[in-house]
Amino acid sequence: MRGVIRLRPARCWAPSLLLLLLCSRLALAAEADSTRADSLPTPRAALLRSAVLPGWGQHYNGRPLKALFFAGASATALSAVIAAHRTIDAAPTPETHANRAARRNTRLLYFALSVALSAIDAYVDAQLADFEADIGMAMRRDGASLTLKMTLPTGD
């Protein structure tokens, strides 16, 4: 039956909604508990946001292109999991069934990896938000030079 949208019972989507609300509440609490005087993003809030919804932590850090990349990669991986899962029951032989289940599990691993990488990237990006580096490149006749100027925090 193609083209028909089936509604899922509340027992399927309610736990997901509660988990989403809980994680967003934790992210907001982490943001409210910030001890930084300026408006830099907190690493914990960025990590939790990207763990809940890949790309949200990158958007929170002010990196919209990274946010689109991680959101797109995770959405693609999740749609591949769903497509592979739908083909399992139509397998003609037990061997084909096992192969399709293994393919689905591999794609699920890719999805989990994309979510984990998104969360780690958001955490590291927020941690290095106050790191200032000035990188310059100059070309000369005798070769190229690369200069790197950076200010290291003193821990005060």
N, C-alpha and C positions, 0 to 999 in steps of 0.2 A: 504494500500500500504506500505509494509514493506521494509526496506532496501534502500528507496529512501530519499535522502537528499534534503529538500526543502530550497531554499534560501529565506530569509526574505527580505522584501523591506527595503530600507534605512530608512524609517520613524520609523522602529522598533529598529534597532541597532544603528543608528546615535546618538540619545540622550544619550544612554548608553556610547558610545565612548567619546562623549563630556564631560560627567560627570566624566569619568575615567581620561581624560586628565586634567580637571580642578582640581580634587582632587590630582592628582600626582603633578601638578604644585604648589598647596598649600603646599603639604608635602615637596617639594624641597625648597620652599620659607621659610618654618619653619626651615628647616635644615640650610639654608644660614643665617638666622637671629639669629643663636645661639650665645649667649653671653658667653658660657663656653669656657675656655681657652684650655681645653683638648678635646679629641675626644670622650667624652661620648655621647650616643644617647640622643636626646631631647625628652621629653615626648609627646609634641604636634606632632612631626613628626611621632613618633611610633603610636600614636593614629590614625592619619589620614591614615597612611599606612594600618593599620589593618582594619579600617573601609572600605577602598576601596577594599582590597583583604585580607581576613582573613589569618593570618600566615605571611604576609609581615612585619608587625611591630615586630613580634617575631624574624624573620630573621634579621631585622635591629638591634635588640637588641643583636644579637649574640646567640640566643637560637634556634638552628635548630630543635631539637626534639619537642619543643613546637610549632614551625612553622608547622611542619608536622602534628602534632595533630590537631591544629586549622584549617588548610587547609583541612585536611581529614574530620573532623567533619562537616565543612560547606559545602563541596562538597557532602557529603553523605546526609545532610539535604536538599540541593537544588535538588539533583536527586530524593529524595523522593517526593518533592513538584511537580516536573515535571511529575513523574510517576502517582501521584494521580490526577493531573490535566487532564491527558490524558484519564483517565477512567470516567470522569464526564459525557461526552456527550453520552456514551454508556449505561447509566443507564436505565433500563426498566421501572421504576416507578418514580413518582415525589419524593416519600419518599427516594428511593435509591439515587436519584440525590442529595437531600438535605444532606444525610449522607455522600456521597462522597465529596461534596463541603465542609462540615464541617471538614472532615478528611484532605483535602487539606489545609484548613485554619490553622488547628492545626500544620501541618508540616511546613507551612510558618512561623508560630510563632516560631517554633523550630529553623528554619534557622536564623531568625532575632535575636533570643537569642544567637545563636552561634557566629554571627557577633559582637554583642554587647559585649559578654564576651571576644572575641578575642581582641577587641579594648581596653577594660578596662584592660585586662592583660598586653597588650603591654605598655599602659600608666604607670601602676604601676611599671612594670619591669624597664622601662626607668627612672622613678622617683627615684627608689631605686638602680640605677646602681652604685652609689658611696658609698653605704652603705656597710661597711665591717664588717662581723661577722665571728668569728672563733668558730665553734661548735665542741666540742670534747666529746667522750664518753669513759669511762674506766670501766672495770669490776674488782671488788675486791671480796674477799671471803665473806665479810659482806654485799655485795650488789653492785649495780651499781651507778655510779655517772655521772652526765651530767654537763659539763662546757660550759659556754657561755661567750665569750669575744667579745666585740664590741666597735667600735669607733664611737662616735656620732659626727656629724658635729656641729661646733660652730656657724655657720651662718656668718662667715667672707667672 
